[in-house]
Amino acid sequence: MKVPLSWLKEYVKWELPTKELAHRLTMAGTEVEGVTVVGGSWENILIGQVTSLSKHPNADRLKLAKVDLGNEQLTVVCGAPNVAEGQRVPFAKVGSRLVDPRSGELFTLEPARIRGIVSQGMICSERELGISEEQTGIMVLSLEAPIGMPLMEYLGDQVLDLAITPNRPDCLSVIGIAQEVAALTGASVSRPDLSYVEGAKEVGSLASVEIWDSDLCARYCASVVMGVKIGPSPRWMQDRLLRVGMRPINNVVDITNYVMMEYGQPLHAFDYHKLRQQRIIVRRALREEKLLTLDGSERALEPWMLVIADGEGPVALAGLMGGAASEVTEETTAVLLESANFDNLNIRRSTQALRLRSEASLRFEKGLSPELPPMGLRRATQLMLRWAGGDAARGILDVYPGRGERMPLRLTDERIQKVLGVPLPREEVIKVLRSLEFSCETGRSNELLVTPSYWRTDIAMEDDLIEEVARIKGFDQLPTVALSKPLPAVQPAPMLELKDRVRDVLASLGMQEIISYSLTSSSMLEKANAFKEENPPLKVANPMSAEQVYLRTSLRASLLTTLAFNQRRQQEGIRLFELGKVYLPRKGDLPVEREVLAGVISGSRGDTSWTDARGMMDFYDAKGVLEALYSGLGLAAAFLPVEDSLFAPGKEARMEIQEVQVGMMGQVSPEVAPRFDLREEPAFYFEVDLHLLLPLVPEASRRYQPLPRYPAVTRDVALIVDTQVPAARVLEVIRKEPMVHQVDIFDVYTGDQVSSGKKSLAVRLRYISPDRTLTSEEVNQAQGALLERLSQELGAILRQ
């Protein structure tokens, strides 16, 4: 919301510097994001009067204009089509800083010789002054503009750029901000006089209003003005609209926009003669009904949308945009003005469905007071009579089915002290509330009965009143006191802590987290072999789209879809993971919610480089990620054979920790990968059930263990075992030997050199003693015992 200070000062007077005013507004909850100075670069730009015009001797389209600046007269060459004798204009002298219409950047005006004539300055357009984009002609000022006055003093201004919170629709108006300034500075608000001369014809004889759906329209007011003349709005009104970010159109439309910015109440003007039967009907749209709106788009309306109709069909989308059929044009001679109060939820829903947002819908969405429509209507009618002429019908049409009495709120001293932590004098509380124009009456000895002002729709309970007292008084003015009670103990959240630890470990491994929707479609689940007809997932009663119908039973589809998305954008070395809930269906009951970790890797191990061929990630890269994760959690997992339809046969494994299967991993099957449009390079997916993992994570923190002081003895051995014996089982047996500090498998061989059904594992062993240097004999004895154990438990023999 942009608020020019010159406009604001019409309603409230203050003595504070602009910087201090902005600070107070911000501290009171209406944040001032910035202050724009209009005309800050207008040095050497004065108000001049064109005293004479003559033809340029060397150019047919140029004129010589003599401009009176009060204490001097200068001649300039001017090509503007609208320049005329007697005009008051902004005149830039040599050395002024102006806006280049082509580049939009500032430039310094220098003396120029145009077709042999020296031009001693420039008569400026709005674009050259930075006021608007208008550059078809020069800017013409009011005849009341003082000749010779600096333009900065006449048109200069400061504009507050405010960030309005969603609960304060009253602050989306200049008068609303004036009310805030008045409360903060102790001033009073001076509101416009709403009276105007009414004609002889009663408004009820010219038009009628009916509200068929009162649940969506609490109030509808209308007035009729006959004999209007469409033309430009006054210069001062155009300037104010430009400063708040609105484009002037004509006097009637500008007046409705002006009043909307002034009062915060949106209005709409209909061409009275284009309304069939001169009826206004507020109703829901009919099935398959359409409307051509002012932006030239034909809108297909839904039956729940609210429309403004005449005697034959819709003429406007309530609160959003008018229809082209009833638009005010240059031929309009009579106007019906609308000022209404519509249901904020319906307006918001319509805005999102039609992707049509406007200044009016922005205000309606936040919930306006039903007391505003008649005030905005009378103000707009008054301005229209003055600036568009005509006669206003006697009275206004006011249909108010949503009328209700606003009950006072109870405010006690005890509650004030409990919320703020300190007591406040009753007189001070009443003073603050009355500065906001809240009415206060004394009830019982310890309470006030407070009725908020009609425009404050956000005040609904006692604590809202206390917040108003605190922010107007100033949060920084409240005394600091110690807490009356100790802070409650932190409630442990083991699952949240586990998820944070998992994120940290995976991020340190170069993986990136994604977040996807919990809702999905049956086709996506079927692609990942995660949809079971006999036990289907829970279906949403009112899905937003066909892609969000079911609660997901797996994270597989979202991860593989995201992988394909990144592959299409030529990403290399993709490492993704997601932490989220899955919803496992239960017949006749709500689904079981499980926290799951899922991840996928694919592509090269590093960035492409001509100096290093890094190769593609494989099954063991994914296994290494999981081993690093478990190690970071203080766990060790066994990887055992498994079968799952998602994975390629022989390239899959289940993960067991303390004989509990916590998850599985493997290469995405060649049958599944094309369903997600994955590249030919293999992708490796894993998932872990965090609910099963959580009780296995040790609670004790890790202890420091010093590095070995004595040298290690390294021995390489090749073991022949059955192909069905997992390598992890071999490592498990070897690690039971106390002297073995580290063991690694560096080669696996099957072929002619070993018997059928056997494989050779080449293992590197590192023997270390914590208290001495090992001798060859000690290592030989330990290794002999180890080989004997491997033979007994696994049938392993030493390869010769």
C-alpha positions in Angstrom: 0.0 0.0 0.0 1.5 3.3 -1.1 0.4 6.4 0.8 1.4 10.0 -0.3 1.9 12.2 2.7 0.2 15.1 0.9 -3.0 13.0 0.6 -2.6 11.7 4.2 -2.4 15.3 5.6 -5.9 16.0 4.4 -7.2 13.9 7.1 -4.7 14.1 10.0 -2.1 16.7 11.0 1.2 15.7 12.7 4.4 17.5 13.5 6.8 14.5 13.4 9.6 14.2 10.9 8.8 11.6 8.2 11.5 9.3 9.5 10.1 9.3 13.0 6.5 8.8 11.7 7.7 5.8 9.7 9.4 4.4 12.8 6.3 4.7 14.9 4.1 3.1 12.3 6.5 0.2 12.0 6.7 -0.3 15.7 2.9 -0.3 15.9 2.6 -3.1 13.4 2.2 -1.2 10.1 5.7 -1.7 8.6 7.1 1.1 6.4 9.3 -0.7 3.9 10.5 2.6 2.3 9.9 6.2 1.7 9.9 7.5 -1.9 10.6 11.2 -2.6 8.6 12.4 -5.6 10.5 15.1 -7.4 13.7 14.6 -5.5 15.7 15.2 -8.7 13.7 18.3 -9.9 16.4 20.9 -9.4 16.2 23.9 -11.8 12.7 22.8 -12.8 10.2 25.7 -12.4 6.6 26.5 -13.2 6.4 28.6 -16.3 3.6 30.1 -18.5 3.7 29.9 -22.3 3.2 33.5 -23.3 3.5 33.1 -27.1 3.9 30.5 -29.8 5.4 31.0 -33.3 6.3 28.7 -36.1 9.9 27.4 -36.3 11.5 29.0 -39.4 13.2 25.8 -40.5 10.8 23.0 -39.4 7.1 22.5 -40.1 6.4 20.4 -37.0 8.3 22.5 -34.5 7.3 25.6 -32.7 9.1 28.4 -30.8 7.6 28.9 -27.4 8.3 31.8 -25.2 8.0 30.8 -21.5 7.6 33.3 -18.6 9.4 32.1 -15.4 8.5 35.2 -13.4 11.9 36.9 -13.3 13.0 35.9 -16.8 11.6 34.8 -20.2 13.2 32.0 -22.2 12.6 30.7 -25.7 12.6 27.0 -26.4 12.0 24.7 -29.4 8.9 22.5 -28.7 7.4 19.7 -30.9 4.6 18.7 -28.5 1.2 18.6 -30.3 -0.7 19.9 -27.2 1.4 23.0 -26.4 -0.7 26.2 -26.4 -0.5 29.9 -25.3 -1.5 30.6 -21.7 -0.6 27.2 -20.4 1.2 26.7 -17.1 3.9 24.1 -17.7 6.9 22.5 -16.0 10.0 24.1 -17.5 13.4 22.5 -17.1 16.4 24.9 -17.3 19.8 23.9 -18.6 21.5 21.7 -16.1 18.3 20.0 -14.9 18.2 16.2 -14.4 15.4 14.5 -16.5 14.4 11.0 -17.4 15.3 9.7 -20.9 12.0 8.4 -22.3 13.8 5.7 -24.2 16.2 4.3 -21.6 14.5 5.4 -18.4 17.8 6.7 -17.0 18.5 10.2 -15.8 20.4 12.6 -18.0 21.6 16.2 -17.6 19.9 18.8 -19.9 22.4 20.7 -22.0 22.0 23.7 -24.4 20.9 22.5 -27.8 20.7 24.0 -31.3 17.6 22.6 -33.1 17.4 23.5 -36.8 19.5 26.5 -36.3 17.6 27.9 -33.2 19.1 27.6 -29.7 16.7 26.1 -27.2 17.3 27.4 -23.7 15.6 24.6 -21.8 12.7 22.2 -22.2 9.0 22.0 -21.5 8.6 18.6 -19.9 6.3 15.6 -20.3 5.2 13.4 -17.4 7.6 10.7 -18.6 10.6 13.1 -18.6 9.7 14.1 -15.0 9.3 10.5 -13.9 5.7 11.0 -12.9 4.1 8.5 -15.3 4.7 6.8 -18.7 2.8 9.5 -20.6 5.0 11.1 -23.2 2.7 12.0 -26.1 2.6 15.6 -25.1 3.8 18.1 -22.5 2.4 18.1 -18.9 -0.1 20.9 -18.5 -0.5 22.3 -14.9 -3.4 24.0 -13.3 -3.8 27.8 -14.1 -3.5 28.3 -10.3 0.1 27.0 -10.3 2.3 30.0 -9.3 4.6 31.1 -12.0 8.3 30.8 -11.1 7.7 28.4 -8.2 10.0 25.4 -8.1 8.1 22.3 -9.3 9.3 20.4 -6.3 7.4 22.8 -3.9 4.2 22.5 -6.0 4.1 18.8 -7.0 6.8 17.3 -4.8 5.7 14.7 -2.3 6.8 11.8 -0.1 5.2 8.4 -0.5 5.2 5.7 2.3 5.4 2.2 1.0 3.6 0.1 3.6 3.5 -3.7 4.2 0.0 -4.4 5.4 -0.7 -7.6 7.4 -3.6 -9.8 6.2 -5.7 -9.0 9.3 -5.8 -5.2 8.7 -7.9 -4.5 5.6 -8.7 -1.1 7.1 -5.0 -0.1 6.5 -5.5 -0.6 2.8 -6.8 2.9 2.6 -5.5 6.4 3.2 -8.1 7.1 5.9 -7.2 3.9 7.6 -3.6 4.9 7.8 -4.7 8.4 9.0 -6.6 6.7 11.9 -3.3 4.9 12.8 -1.3 8.1 12.7 -3.9 9.9 14.8 -3.8 7.2 17.5 0.0 7.3 17.5 0.4 11.1 17.6 -2.6 12.1 19.7 -4.2 13.9 16.7 -7.7 13.6 15.4 -9.0 12.4 12.0 -10.9 14.8 9.8 -13.1 12.8 7.4 -14.6 14.1 4.2 -18.0 15.6 4.1 -20.3 13.2 2.4 -23.2 15.5 1.6 -24.3 16.4 -2.0 -27.3 17.9 -3.7 -29.9 15.3 -4.6 -32.2 15.5 -7.5 -36.0 15.3 -7.7 -36.2 11.7 -8.9 -36.1 9.0 -6.3 -33.5 6.3 -6.9 -36.1 3.6 -6.4 -37.9 4.7 -9.5 -34.8 4.4 -11.6 -33.4 1.1 -10.5 -33.8 -1.9 -8.2 -31.5 -4.2 -6.2 -32.2 -7.8 -5.2 -29.9 -10.1 -3.3 -30.7 -13.7 -4.0 -27.7 -15.2 -2.2 -27.4 -13.3 1.0 -24.8 -15.7 2.4 -22.3 -14.3 -0.1 -23.4 -10.6 -0.1 -24.1 -9.0 3.3 -24.9 -5.6 1.8 -25.4 -3.9 -1.6 -25.7 -0.2 -2.0 -26.3 1.7 -5.3 -26.9 5.3 -6.5 -27.8 6.7 -9.9 -26.3 9.8 -11.5 -28.0 11.0 -14.7 -26.5 13.4 -17.3 -22.8 12.7 -16.6 -20.1 13.8 -19.1 -17.1 11.4 -19.5 -13.8 13.1 -19.7 -10.4 13.3 -17.9 -10.4 13.5 -14.1 -8.8 16.6 -12.4 -5.1 16.8 -12.5 -4.8 16.5 -8.7 -6.7 13.3 -8.7 -4.6 11.8 -11.5 -1.5 12.7 -9.5 -2.7 10.9 -6.4 -3.7 7.8 -8.3 -0.3 7.7 -10.0 1.4 7.9 -6.7 -0.5 5.0 -5.3 0.3 2.9 -8.4 -3.0 3.3 -10.4 -3.4 4.4 -14.0 -5.9 7.3 -14.6 -8.6 6.3 -17.2 -11.5 8.8 -17.1 -13.3 10.8 -14.5 -15.9 8.2 -13.6 -13.5 5.3 -13.3 -10.9 7.4 -11.6 -13.4 8.5 -9.0 -14.2 4.9 -8.1 -10.5 4.1 -7.8 -9.9 7.2 -5.8 -12.6 6.4 -3.3 -11.4 2.8 -3.0 -7.9 4.1 -2.1 -9.4 6.7 0.2 -11.9 4.6 2.2 -10.7 1.1 1.3 -14.2 0.3 -0.1 -14.1 -1.0 -3.7 -16.8 0.4 -6.1 -17.9 -0.2 -9.6 -19.6 2.0 -12.2 -22.1 0.6 -14.7 -23.4 2.3 -17.7 -27.0 2.8 -16.5 -28.6 2.6 -19.9 -26.8 -0.8 -20.7 -28.4 -2.5 -17.6 -31.4 -4.4 -19.0 -34.6 -3.6 -17.1 -32.4 -1.4 -14.8 -32.3 -4.3 -12.3 -29.4 -5.4 -10.2 -29.5 -9.0 -9.0 -26.8 -10.5 -6.8 -26.7 -14.2 -7.3 -24.6 -17.3 -7.9 -23.7 -18.0 -11.5 -25.9 -20.4 -13.4 -24.5 -23.6 -14.8 -22.4 -23.1 -18.0 -22.9 -19.3 -17.7 -20.2 -17.1 -19.3 -19.2 -13.5 -19.0 -16.9 -11.3 -21.2 -15.0 -9.2 -18.7 -13.4 -5.8 -19.1 -10.0 -7.3 -20.0 -11.5 -8.9 -23.1 -11.5 -12.5 -21.7 -14.6 -14.7 -21.8 -14.8 -16.3 -18.4 -16.5 -19.7 -17.9 -18.3 -19.4 -14.6 -18.8 -22.0 -11.9 -22.1 -22.3 -10.1 -20.5 -21.3 -6.8 -19.2 -18.0 -8.1 -21.0 -14.8 -7.2 -22.1 -12.5 -10.1 -23.9 -9.2 -10.5 -26.6 -9.7 -13.0 -29.2 -7.4 -14.6 -32.7 -8.5 -15.8 -31.3 -10.9 -18.4 -27.8 -12.1 -17.4 -24.5 -11.4 -15.6 -22.9 -8.0 -16.0 -20.0 -8.3 -13.5 -18.0 -10.7 -11.4 -18.7 -9.7 -7.9 -15.7 -8.1 -6.3 -13.4 -9.0 -9.2 -14.1 -7.3 -12.5 -16.9 -5.7 -14.4 -18.4 -7.0 -17.7 -17.6 -5.5 -21.1 -21.3 -5.2 -21.9 -22.0 -2.6 -19.2 -18.7 -0.8 -19.4 -18.5 3.0 -19.0 -17.4 4.6 -22.3 -17.2 8.0 -23.8 -20.8 7.7 -24.9 -22.0 7.0 -21.3 -24.5 9.6 -20.0 -25.8 7.9 -16.9 -24.1 5.8 -14.3 -25.2 3.3 -11.6 -22.6 3.2 -8.9 -22.2 0.0 -6.9 -20.7 -0.2 -3.4 -21.2 -3.6 -1.7 -19.9 -6.1 0.9 -19.1 -9.6 -0.4 -18.1 -12.8 1.3 -14.3 -12.8 1.6 -13.9 -16.6 1.2 -15.9 -16.7 -2.0 -14.0 -13.8 -3.5 -10.7 -15.5 -2.6 -11.8 -18.8 -4.1 -13.0 -17.1 -7.3 -9.8 -15.1 -7.6 -7.7 -18.3 -7.5 -10.0 -20.2 -9.8 -10.1 -17.5 -12.5 -6.5 -16.3 -11.8 -7.9 -12.8 -11.7 -6.6 -10.5 -9.0 -7.3 -6.8 -8.7 -7.1 -4.0 -6.1 -10.8 -4.6 -5.3 -10.4 -8.4 -4.8 -7.4 -7.8 -2.6 -9.5 -5.8 -0.2 -12.6 -8.0 -0.3 -10.5 -11.1 0.3 -9.4 -9.7 3.7 -12.9 -9.1 5.0 -14.3 -5.6 4.9 -16.8 -4.0 7.3 -20.4 -4.0 6.0 -20.7 -0.4 7.3 -18.3 0.9 4.7 -20.5 0.6 1.4 -22.8 3.6 2.0 -19.9 5.9 3.0 -17.9 5.0 -0.1 -21.0 5.3 -2.3 -21.9 8.8 -1.0 -18.3 10.0 -1.4 -18.1 8.7 -5.0 -21.5 10.2 -5.9 -20.4 13.5 -4.4 -17.1 13.6 -6.4 -19.0 12.5 -9.6 -21.4 15.4 -9.4 -18.5 17.8 -9.0 -16.2 16.3 -11.7 -18.5 14.6 -14.1 -21.6 16.7 -13.8 -25.2 15.4 -13.9 -27.9 15.0 -11.3 -28.0 12.4 -8.5 -31.2 10.6 -7.8 -32.7 11.2 -4.3 -31.5 8.6 -1.8 -29.5 5.4 -2.3 -30.6 1.8 -2.7 -29.4 -0.1 0.4 -30.2 -3.8 0.7 -28.7 -5.1 4.0 -29.6 -8.7 4.8 -26.4 -9.2 6.8 -27.3 -6.5 9.4 -26.3 -7.5 12.9 -25.4 -5.7 16.2 -21.8 -5.7 17.2 -21.6 -6.8 20.8 -19.1 -5.1 23.2 -16.1 -7.1 24.4 -15.2 -7.5 28.1 -11.8 -6.3 29.1 -10.4 -6.8 32.6 -7.4 -5.5 34.5 -6.5 -9.1 35.5 -6.3 -10.2 31.8 -4.2 -7.2 30.8 -1.7 -8.0 33.5 -1.6 -11.7 32.6 -1.0 -11.0 28.9 1.4 -8.1 29.1 3.0 -9.1 32.4 2.5 -5.7 34.0 -0.5 -3.8 35.2 -1.7 -0.7 33.3 -3.7 2.2 34.8 -7.4 2.1 33.8 -7.3 5.7 32.5 -4.3 5.0 30.2 -6.1 1.9 28.7 -9.3 4.0 28.1 -7.2 6.8 26.5 -5.5 4.4 24.0 -8.8 2.7 23.1 -10.6 6.0 22.5 -7.7 7.2 20.4 -8.6 4.3 18.1 -12.3 5.5 18.3 -13.3 2.4 20.3 -16.2 3.2 22.6 -15.6 2.3 26.3 -18.1 1.9 29.1 -17.4 1.0 32.7 -19.0 -2.3 33.7 -18.4 -4.0 37.0 -15.6 -2.7 39.1 -12.8 -4.6 37.3 -13.9 -4.6 33.7 -14.5 -2.4 30.7 -17.1 -2.9 28.0 -15.4 -2.0 24.7 -17.0 -1.8 21.3 -14.4 -1.6 18.4 -14.9 1.0 15.7 -16.9 -0.4 12.7 -13.9 -0.5 10.4 -11.9 -2.8 12.7 -13.1 -6.2 11.6 -10.0 -7.9 13.1 -11.0 -7.2 16.7 -12.9 -10.3 18.0 -11.8 -11.0 21.5 -10.4 -9.6 24.7 -6.7 -10.3 23.8 -7.2 -8.3 20.6 -8.0 -5.3 22.7 -4.9 -5.8 24.8 -2.7 -6.0 21.7 -4.1 -2.7 20.5 -3.3 -1.1 23.9 0.3 -2.5 23.8 1.1 -1.5 20.2 -0.3 2.0 20.5 1.4 2.6 23.8 4.6 1.1 22.3 6.0 -2.3 23.1 9.3 -0.7 23.9 7.5 1.4 26.6 6.3 -1.6 28.5 8.5 -2.2 31.6 10.7 -5.3 31.6 9.8 -7.8 34.3 11.0 -11.3 35.2 8.8 -14.3 34.2 6.4 -15.2 37.0 6.8 -18.9 36.4 9.6 -21.1 35.1 9.6 -22.0 31.4 8.1 -25.4 30.8 10.5 -28.3 30.2 11.4 -29.1 26.7 9.3 -32.0 25.5 11.5 -34.6 23.8 10.8 -35.3 20.1 13.0 -38.3 19.2 11.7 -38.6 15.6 12.4 -35.0 14.9 15.9 -35.3 16.3 16.5 -38.5 14.2 15.3 -36.8 11.1 17.6 -33.8 11.7 20.6 -36.2 12.2 19.7 -38.0 9.0 19.5 -34.7 7.1 22.9 -33.6 8.4 24.7 -36.9 7.5 23.1 -37.1 4.0 23.8 -33.5 3.3 27.5 -34.0 4.3 27.6 -36.8 1.7 26.6 -34.4 -1.1 22.9 -35.4 -1.3 20.2 -32.8 -1.7 16.8 -32.9 0.0 13.6 -32.6 -1.9 10.0 -32.0 -0.6 7.0 -33.3 -2.6 3.3 -33.4 -2.1 1.7 -36.1 0.1 -1.1 -36.4 -2.5 -0.5 -38.3 -5.7 -2.4 -40.2 -8.4 -3.1 -43.8 -9.0 -1.0 -43.7 -12.2 2.1 -42.5 -10.4 1.7 -45.2 -7.8 1.2 -47.8 -10.5 4.4 -46.7 -12.3 6.4 -47.4 -9.1 4.5 -50.7 -8.4 3.1 -49.2 -5.3 -0.7 -49.4 -6.0 -2.6 -52.5 -4.9 -6.1 -53.0 -6.1 -7.0 -55.2 -3.2 -5.9 -52.6 -0.6 -6.1 -49.2 -2.4 -4.7 -46.0 -0.8 -7.0 -43.5 0.9 -8.8 -41.3 -1.6 -9.4 -37.5 -1.1 -13.1 -36.5 -1.1 -12.5 -33.2 -2.9 -9.2 -33.4 -4.8 -7.8 -30.1 -6.2 -6.6 -31.9 -9.4 -6.4 -35.3 -11.0 -2.7 -35.5 -9.9 -3.6 -35.2 -6.2 -6.3 -37.8 -5.6 -4.7 -40.3 -3.2 -2.5 -40.2 -0.1 0.8 -41.6 -1.1 1.9 -45.1 0.1 5.5 -44.7 -1.0 8.0 -42.0 -1.8 9.3 -43.9 -4.9 7.2 -42.1 -7.5 8.1 -38.5 -6.3 11.9 -39.3 -6.1 12.0 -41.0 -9.5 9.9 -38.2 -11.1 12.3 -35.6 -9.7 15.3 -37.6 -10.9 13.9 -37.6 -14.4 13.2 -33.8 -14.2 16.9 -33.2 -13.3 18.2 -35.6 -16.0 16.2 -33.7 -18.7 18.1 -30.6 -17.6 21.5 -32.3 -18.2 22.3 -32.6 -14.6 25.2 -34.9 -13.7 25.9 -36.8 -10.5 22.4 -36.5 -9.1 22.0 -37.4 -5.4 18.5 -36.8 -4.0 16.7 -37.8 -0.8 13.4 -37.1 0.9 12.1 -37.4 4.4 8.3 -37.6 4.6 5.3 -39.5 5.6 3.6 -42.4 3.8 0.1 -43.5 4.5 -0.4 -47.2 4.5 -4.0 -48.1 4.0 -6.1 -50.1 6.6 -9.5 -51.4 5.7 -12.3 -49.7 7.6 -9.9 -47.3 9.4 -7.6 -44.4 8.8 -4.2 -45.2 7.2 -1.1 -45.9 9.3 1.3 -42.9 9.0 5.0 -43.9 8.7 8.1 -41.6 8.6 10.2 -42.8 5.7 13.6 -41.9 4.3 14.1 -42.5 0.6 16.9 -41.6 -1.7 18.1 -42.1 -5.3 21.5 -41.6 -7.0 22.4 -41.7 -10.7 25.0 -40.4 -13.1 28.7 -39.7 -12.7 30.6 -39.7 -9.4 31.9 -36.1 -10.1 31.9 -33.3 -12.6 33.0 -34.1 -16.1 36.7 -33.3 -16.5 39.2 -34.1 -19.3 41.8 -34.8 -16.6 39.9 -37.5 -14.7 37.5 -40.2 -15.8 35.4 -40.6 -12.7 33.0 -43.2 -14.0 29.3 -43.8 -13.2 27.8 -44.4 -9.7 26.8 -48.0 -9.1 25.2 -50.2 -6.5 28.2 -49.8 -4.1 28.0 -46.0 -4.2 24.4 -46.3 -2.9 25.5 -48.9 -0.3 28.3 -46.6 0.8 25.8 -43.8 1.4 23.7 -46.0 3.6 26.8 -47.4 5.5 27.9 -43.8 6.2 24.4 -43.0 7.4 24.2 -45.9 9.8 27.8 -45.2 11.0 26.8 -41.6 11.7 23.9 -42.9 13.8 26.1 -45.4 15.7 24.8 -48.4 13.9 26.0 -51.2 11.6 23.7 -52.9 9.0 23.9 -56.2 7.2 23.0 -56.2 3.5 21.1 -59.4 2.6 19.4 -60.7 -0.5 15.8 -59.6 -1.2 13.3 -59.5 -4.0 11.2 -56.4 -4.9 9.4 -55.5 -8.1 11.0 -52.1 -8.2 14.6 -53.4 -8.4 16.6 -55.3 -11.0 17.1 -59.0 -10.1 20.4 -59.7 -8.4 21.0 -56.0 -7.8 18.9 -55.5 -4.7 19.4 -56.0 -0.9 17.5 -55.6 2.3 19.1 -53.9 5.3 19.0 -55.6 8.7 20.1 -54.1 12.0 20.0 -56.3 15.0 17.9 -58.8 13.0 15.3 -56.0 12.2 14.7 -55.3 8.5 14.7 -51.5 8.4 14.7 -51.0 4.6 15.9 -52.0 1.2 17.9 -50.8 -1.7 18.8 -51.7 -5.3 19.0 -50.7 -8.9 15.8 -49.4 -10.4 14.5 -52.1 -12.7 14.8 -51.7 -16.5 11.0 -52.2 -16.6 10.3 -49.4 -14.2 12.8 -46.8 -15.3 11.2 -46.1 -18.8 7.9 -45.4 -17.0 9.5 -42.3 -15.5 11.5 -41.4 -18.6 14.8 -42.0 -16.9 18.0 -42.0 -18.9 19.6 -45.3 -19.9 22.3 -44.9 -17.2 21.3 -47.0 -14.0 19.6 -45.4 -11.0 19.9 -46.7 -7.5 17.1 -46.3 -5.0 16.9 -46.9 -1.3 14.3 -46.5 1.5 14.4 -46.8 5.2 11.5 -47.0 7.7 12.5 -44.5 10.4 9.9 -45.9 12.9 11.8 -49.2 12.8 15.2 -47.5 12.9 14.5 -45.1 15.8 14.5 -47.7 18.7 17.7 -49.2 17.3 19.7 -45.9 17.5 21.9 -46.0 20.7 21.2 -43.3 23.2 24.7 -43.1 24.6 26.9 -40.5 23.0 30.1 -41.5 21.3 33.3 -41.7 23.3 36.8 -40.6 22.2 39.2 -43.3 21.4 42.9 -42.4 20.7 44.6 -43.5 17.5 46.8 -46.6 17.7 50.3 -45.9 19.0 51.8 -49.0 17.5 52.3 -50.0 13.9 49.9 -52.2 12.0 50.8 -55.5 10.3 49.0 -55.9 6.9 48.2 -59.3 5.5 46.3 -60.1 2.3 44.5 -63.4 2.0 42.2 -64.9 -0.7 39.3 -66.9 0.6 37.2 -69.3 -1.4 33.5 -69.5 -0.3 30.2 -70.6 -1.7 28.7 -67.9 -4.1 25.6 -67.9 -1.8 27.7 -66.6 1.2 27.4 -62.8 1.5 30.6 -60.9 1.7 29.1 -59.1 4.7 28.9 -62.4 6.6 32.7 -63.0 5.9 33.5 -59.6 7.3 31.3 -60.2 10.3 33.3 -63.3 11.2 36.7 -61.6 10.6 35.8 -58.6 12.8 35.3 -60.9 15.8 39.1 -61.4 15.9 40.4 -58.9 18.6 43.6 -58.1 16.8 42.0 -57.2 13.5 41.7 -53.4 13.5 40.5 -53.0 9.9 39.3 -55.3 7.1 38.6 -54.5 3.5 37.6 -56.6 0.4 39.6 -55.5 -2.6 38.7 -58.2 -5.2 36.0 -60.6 -6.0 36.6 -63.3 -8.6 34.5 -66.1 -10.2 35.7 -68.1 -13.2 37.9 -70.9 -14.4 40.4 -70.6 -11.5 37.8 -71.5 -8.9 35.3 -74.4 -8.7 31.7 -74.0 -10.0 29.5 -72.5 -7.3 32.4 -70.9 -5.6 33.9 -67.4 -5.5 37.2 -65.9 -4.4 37.2 -62.9 -2.0 40.5 -61.1 -1.6 40.7 -59.5 1.8 43.2 -57.1 3.3 43.6 -57.4 7.1 45.3 -54.9 9.4 46.5 -56.3 12.8 47.2 -53.9 15.6 47.8 -54.3 19.4 46.9 -51.4 21.7 49.9 -52.1 24.0 52.8 -53.4 21.9 54.3 -54.0 18.5 53.1 -57.4 17.2 55.6 -60.0 16.1 55.2 -62.1 13.0 54.6 -65.2 15.1 51.7 -63.5 17.0 50.2 -62.4 13.7 50.6 -65.9 12.2 48.9 -67.4 15.2 46.0 -64.9 15.1 45.5 -65.4 11.4 45.6 -69.2 11.7 42.9 -69.1 14.4 40.9 -66.8 12.2 41.1 -69.0 9.1 40.0 -72.0 11.3 37.0 -70.0 12.4 36.1 -69.1 8.9 36.4 -72.7 7.8 34.1 -73.9 10.6 31.4 -71.2 10.3 31.4 -70.5 6.6 33.3 -73.4 5.0 35.9 -71.0 3.7 39.3 -72.3 2.5 42.5 -70.4 1.7 43.0 -70.0 -2.0 46.5 -71.3 -3.1 
